[in-house]
Amino acid sequence: MIRIDASSPVPLYDQIKSGFRGLVAKGLLKPGDAAPSIRELSAKLKVNPNTVARAFRELSVEGFFDSRRGEGSFISEAAPRRVKSGLGESSSALADSLKLARRSGLGWDDIEEVVREIRKEEP
């Protein structure tokens, strides 16, 4: 299931989009699978339906969702490829962050401690 962090500086709609990408990356959602309805997801996440609608709209524009009038939104055939290309971008961003942390004086032990703290926050 998708999880959001209301205290995060990342907008809720972006967290929802990332949640769907994660579910596809883990193989929990596959092309053709139906996404929950906007109302259903907004109730589960306890967010405004407009926030979920924005995430769905952007995922559709990005080609991640196929939206069918009267039927809902479905994971597109292109979604797994889009996730893989996004993982490449994420890896690159992570590498850049690690290089910056090292140049700023953080040691590998410090970096590993940050990673351990982040992992504790995950379900």
URBELCOR-V459442 format. One record per pair of residues at least 4 apart in sequence whose C-alpha atoms are under 7 Angstrom apart, sorted by the first residue. I is the first residue (numbers start at 1). J is the second residue. D is the distance in whole Angstrom. If there is no record, write none. Layout:
{{I;J;D} {I;J;D}}
This chain:
{{2;16;7} {2;19;5} {2;20;7} {3;19;7} {4;12;7} {4;15;6} {10;14;7} {10;15;7} {11;15;6} {12;16;6} {12;51;7} {13;17;6} {13;51;6} {13;52;6} {13;54;6} {13;55;5} {14;18;6} {14;55;7} {15;19;6} {16;20;6} {16;55;6} {17;21;6} {17;55;6} {17;59;7} {18;22;6} {19;23;6} {20;24;6} {21;25;6} {21;83;6} {22;26;6} {23;27;6} {23;28;5} {23;29;6} {24;28;6} {24;29;5} {24;30;6} {24;80;6} {25;80;7} {25;83;6} {29;33;6} {30;75;6} {31;75;5} {31;76;5} {31;77;5} {31;79;7} {32;74;6} {32;75;5} {32;76;6} {33;74;5} {33;75;5} {34;73;6} {34;74;4} {34;75;6} {35;73;5} {35;74;5} {35;75;7} {36;40;6} {36;41;6} {37;41;6} {37;72;7} {38;42;6} {38;49;6} {38;52;6} {38;53;6} {39;43;6} {39;49;6} {40;44;6} {41;45;6} {42;46;6} {42;47;5} {42;48;6} {42;49;5} {42;52;6} {43;47;7} {47;51;7} {48;52;7} {49;53;6} {50;54;6} {51;55;6} {52;56;6} {53;57;6} {54;58;6} {55;59;6} {56;60;6} {57;61;6} {58;62;6} {59;63;6} {59;64;5} {59;65;6} {60;64;6} {60;65;5} {60;66;6} {60;67;7} {63;76;7} {63;78;7} {64;75;6} {64;76;5} {64;78;6} {64;79;5} {65;73;6} {65;74;5} {65;75;5} {65;76;5} {66;73;6} {66;74;5} {66;75;6} {66;76;5} {67;72;6} {67;73;4} {67;74;6} {68;72;5} {68;73;6} {75;79;6} {78;82;6} {79;83;6} {80;84;6} {81;85;6} {82;86;6} {83;87;6} {84;88;7} {85;89;7} {86;90;6} {87;91;6} {88;92;6} {89;93;6} {90;94;6} {91;95;6} {92;96;6} {93;97;6} {94;98;6} {95;99;6} {96;100;6} {97;101;6} {98;102;6} {99;103;6} {100;104;6} {101;105;7} {101;106;6} {102;106;5} {102;107;6} {106;110;6} {106;111;7} {107;111;6} {108;112;6} {109;113;6} {110;114;6} {111;115;6} {112;116;6} {113;117;6} {114;118;6} {115;119;6} {116;120;6} {117;121;7} {118;122;7}}
